[in-house]
């Protein structure tokens, strides 16, 4: 849907803020960094003055966990802890079938 919002004008621009989840769109944007995409990262600790203290205290309990690394430290966690295969391994060994129509 973001692409549809950028269809007008000579130099459309977009600002996106999100928790870094390893979805296809986020990985594509990160891969395009420097080629029209500017990535700025910030942790929750950098905006501590913008969050009510009771809210920050509640989410701070996730510090030291995978969820905390993602939500508090803005890390893109590509792999699941304890998984047998990593996303990189799956992508590297993926076999793409070409669809064929039979007449």
C-alpha positions in Angstrom: 0.0 0.0 0.0 3.0 2.3 0.6 3.8 2.2 -3.1 0.4 3.5 -4.1 0.8 6.5 -1.9 4.0 7.4 -3.7 2.7 7.4 -7.3 2.2 11.2 -7.6 4.8 13.9 -8.1 8.3 14.0 -9.4 10.2 13.1 -6.2 7.8 11.3 -3.8 9.2 10.6 -0.4 8.0 8.6 2.5 8.9 8.3 6.2 8.3 4.9 7.8 8.7 4.1 11.5 8.4 0.6 12.7 9.7 -2.1 15.0 12.3 -3.9 13.0 10.7 -7.3 12.2 12.3 -9.6 9.6 9.5 -9.3 7.0 10.3 -9.2 3.3 9.6 -5.4 2.9 11.9 -4.4 5.8 14.7 -6.6 4.5 14.2 -5.2 1.0 14.4 -1.6 2.3 17.5 -2.4 4.3 19.1 -3.9 1.2 18.4 -0.7 -0.7 20.1 1.5 2.0 22.2 4.1 0.2 20.3 3.7 -3.1 17.5 6.1 -2.4 16.7 4.6 1.1 18.0 6.3 4.2 17.9 4.1 7.3 18.0 5.7 10.8 18.0 3.6 13.9 17.2 4.6 17.4 16.6 2.7 20.6 13.8 3.2 23.1 16.5 4.5 25.5 17.1 7.4 23.1 13.5 8.6 23.3 13.0 7.9 27.0 12.0 11.5 27.6 9.0 11.0 25.2 7.5 8.0 27.0 5.7 8.2 30.3 8.0 6.7 33.0 5.4 4.1 34.1 5.1 2.8 30.5 8.9 2.7 30.0 9.3 0.8 33.3 6.7 -1.7 32.1 8.5 -2.4 28.8 12.0 -2.3 30.4 11.3 -5.7 32.0 12.0 -7.2 28.6 15.6 -5.9 28.7 18.0 -8.8 28.2 15.5 -10.9 26.2 15.1 -11.3 22.4 11.9 -9.3 22.5 13.9 -6.6 24.4 16.6 -6.6 21.7 14.0 -6.0 19.1 11.7 -3.6 20.8 14.1 -1.7 23.1 17.3 -1.8 21.1 15.8 -1.8 17.6 17.7 -4.9 16.4 16.5 -6.8 13.4 16.4 -10.4 14.7 16.4 -12.7 11.7 16.7 -16.1 13.4 14.7 -17.8 16.1 16.6 -18.9 19.1 17.0 -22.7 19.1 15.8 -23.1 15.5 17.3 -26.0 13.6 17.7 -23.8 10.5 18.5 -20.2 10.0 16.7 -17.9 7.6 20.0 -17.5 5.7 20.4 -21.2 5.2 16.8 -21.6 4.1 17.1 -18.8 1.6 20.4 -20.1 0.3 19.1 -23.6 -0.3 15.6 -22.7 -1.5 14.6 -24.3 -4.7 12.3 -22.3 -6.9 10.0 -24.2 -9.3 9.0 -22.5 -12.5 5.3 -22.9 -13.1 4.6 -24.7 -16.3 1.3 -24.9 -18.1 0.4 -28.0 -20.0 -1.8 -27.7 -23.1 
